[in-house]
Amino acid sequence: VVQSMIGRRTVDLALQGAGLVTSSDPAECQRYMASIWPGFETAFKCVWADNADICSIQYSGTPALKTDFTRTGKRTIKGALMDGYHSMVRYYLNNFADGFRQDAFNLFLGD
């Protein structure tokens, strides 16, 4: 969640650096992006959450937690239940089924 906010702020700073937006007000950056690409906010949030899911699957074997908040800006009951499910799957994988993954990480990192 925090990383998506940092990423969104980076987009704002890039717009300012390119001279497309003169104010440092995030609302002005949002208005500018909405004027040239009305679906930017939704696309940004979905791409960010999809990337988080892929990175998390690579590392932990399950999608990222709290992506419902990243996608929509609010927590949902379904999202909380899915986070609980993914946490249980992570617990199982980490404690009973994932030794080979950790061995591979250790091999590549030289540990």
C-alpha positions as CSV (number, residue, x, y, z in Angstrom):
1,V,0.0,0.0,0.0
2,V,2.7,2.5,0.9
3,Q,4.8,1.5,-2.1
4,S,1.8,2.2,-4.4
5,M,1.6,5.7,-2.8
6,I,5.3,6.3,-3.4
7,G,4.9,5.1,-7.0
8,R,2.0,7.4,-7.6
9,R,4.0,10.3,-6.1
10,T,6.8,9.5,-8.4
11,V,4.5,9.8,-11.4
12,D,3.5,13.3,-10.0
13,L,7.2,14.3,-9.7
14,A,7.9,13.1,-13.3
15,L,5.0,15.2,-14.6
16,Q,6.4,18.2,-12.7
17,G,10.0,17.5,-13.9
18,A,8.7,17.3,-17.5
19,G,7.0,20.7,-17.1
20,L,3.6,19.3,-17.8
21,V,2.3,20.3,-14.4
22,T,3.5,23.5,-12.6
23,S,2.0,22.9,-9.2
24,S,3.3,20.4,-6.6
25,D,-0.3,19.8,-5.6
26,P,-1.2,16.1,-6.2
27,A,-4.8,17.0,-7.1
28,E,-3.5,19.0,-10.1
29,C,-1.5,16.1,-11.2
30,Q,-4.6,13.9,-11.0
31,R,-6.6,16.4,-13.0
32,Y,-4.0,16.5,-15.7
33,M,-3.7,12.8,-16.0
34,A,-7.6,12.5,-16.0
35,S,-7.7,15.0,-18.8
36,I,-5.3,13.1,-21.1
37,W,-6.2,9.5,-19.9
38,P,-9.5,9.3,-18.0
39,G,-8.8,5.7,-16.8
40,F,-5.2,6.4,-15.6
41,E,-5.9,6.0,-11.8
42,T,-7.7,2.8,-12.2
43,A,-5.1,1.4,-14.6
44,F,-2.3,2.5,-12.3
45,K,-3.8,0.8,-9.3
46,C,-4.6,-2.4,-11.2
47,V,-1.1,-2.7,-12.8
48,W,0.5,-2.0,-9.4
49,A,-1.6,-4.6,-7.7
50,D,-1.0,-7.2,-10.5
51,N,2.7,-6.6,-10.2
52,A,2.6,-7.1,-6.4
53,D,0.7,-10.3,-6.9
54,I,3.4,-11.6,-9.4
55,C,6.3,-10.6,-7.1
56,S,4.6,-12.2,-4.1
57,I,3.8,-15.4,-6.0
58,Q,7.5,-15.7,-7.0
59,Y,8.7,-15.2,-3.4
60,S,5.9,-16.7,-1.2
61,G,3.8,-18.9,-3.4
62,T,0.7,-16.8,-2.9
63,P,-0.6,-13.5,-4.2
64,A,0.1,-10.3,-2.3
65,L,-2.0,-9.3,0.7
66,K,-4.2,-6.2,0.8
67,T,-4.4,-5.8,-2.9
68,D,-8.2,-5.1,-2.6
69,F,-7.1,-1.8,-0.9
70,T,-4.5,-1.1,-3.5
71,R,-7.1,-1.6,-6.3
72,T,-10.1,0.2,-4.8
73,G,-8.8,2.3,-2.0
74,K,-10.9,0.5,0.6
75,R,-10.8,-2.8,2.5
76,T,-13.5,-5.3,1.7
77,I,-14.7,-8.4,3.6
78,K,-13.8,-10.6,0.6
79,G,-10.3,-9.1,0.6
80,A,-9.9,-9.7,4.3
81,L,-11.1,-13.3,3.9
82,M,-8.7,-13.9,0.9
83,D,-5.8,-12.4,3.0
84,G,-6.6,-14.9,5.7
85,Y,-6.7,-17.7,3.2
86,H,-3.4,-16.7,1.6
87,S,-1.8,-16.3,5.0
88,M,-2.8,-19.9,5.9
89,V,-1.4,-21.1,2.6
90,R,1.8,-19.2,3.2
91,Y,2.1,-20.8,6.6
92,Y,1.7,-24.3,5.2
93,L,4.1,-23.6,2.3
94,N,6.8,-22.1,4.5
95,N,6.6,-24.8,7.2
96,F,5.9,-28.0,5.3
97,A,6.4,-27.7,1.5
98,D,8.8,-24.9,0.5
99,G,12.2,-26.1,1.5
100,F,13.3,-26.4,-2.2
101,R,12.4,-22.8,-2.8
102,Q,14.5,-21.6,0.1
103,D,17.4,-23.8,-1.0
104,A,17.2,-22.2,-4.5
105,F,17.3,-18.7,-3.0
106,N,20.3,-19.6,-0.9
107,L,22.0,-21.1,-3.9
108,F,21.5,-18.0,-6.1
109,L,22.4,-15.7,-3.3
110,G,25.5,-17.6,-2.3
111,D,24.4,-18.4,1.2
